[in-house]
Amino acid sequence: SMNTLDVANAIWESNLFAASVPDLSSVDLSFCSNDPLFDNQWGLFNSSYPNIDISVCPAWNYCTGKNVRIAIIDTGIKKNHRDLSENILDELSYNTETGYSSYSYEGDHGTHCAGIIAAIKDNDIDIAGVAPEAKIIPIHNTLEATAGIQHQLADGIMWAYLNGADIISCSWGVPTKNSIIDEAIHSAFTYGRNGKGCVITFATGKSGDNFISYPANCNDTILAVGAINEE
């Protein structure tokens, strides 16, 4: 038997129709992922309010992040996490505070972000990441307001693009504009991915209004990521 997506694809590939779109409103979640907590990931698939999810089920049919390297500049990632370890490029980890190609702190926030991005799919464990076959480059900073932190974060961005990151993900902000961070972002956009430019994402902030914080607002090429409710 064929599922809804297979039927829609077969109709499209027949070249007899102008369009073919699967109706996934009553999709079986096991078709998308067998991970036990996937049905809680309403941002990926929301059966009640399908217009606000990212339609990950059909998207996974075309792309799962394979051969993509995502640098996560955050509080560190639990290297032995059962739903992440296979996707972590530990040999490329970097500590922005010590300047060494290793990190010692494994933070909850960084691990949480890594799970959203690239938790392993269909392993019957926990959740599924948006890009479950992508590889993670962990770049550590405690994200505490200490002297020199903005230089450290800029160093993390530079290190990421110089060491092969395709995407640089940052779920943090700093209170004031800083030229060294601007320069690091510009360099990653200009020279990353062998001159194609890295994709860079920043969280917009936690103010609860329409304000976009820095550095998410410093460059119109940045993908600024906000938040919504599940309804």
PyMOL commands that set and color helices and strands:
alter all, ss='L'
color gray80, all
select helices_A, chain A and resi 4-13+29-32+38-40+50-52+56-59+85-87+90-92+108-118+149-162+179-191+193-195
alter helices_A, ss='H'
color red, helices_A
select strands_A, chain A and resi 69-74+94-95+135-140+167-170+199-203+223-225
alter strands_A, ss='S'
color yellow, strands_A
deselect
rebuild
show_as cartoon
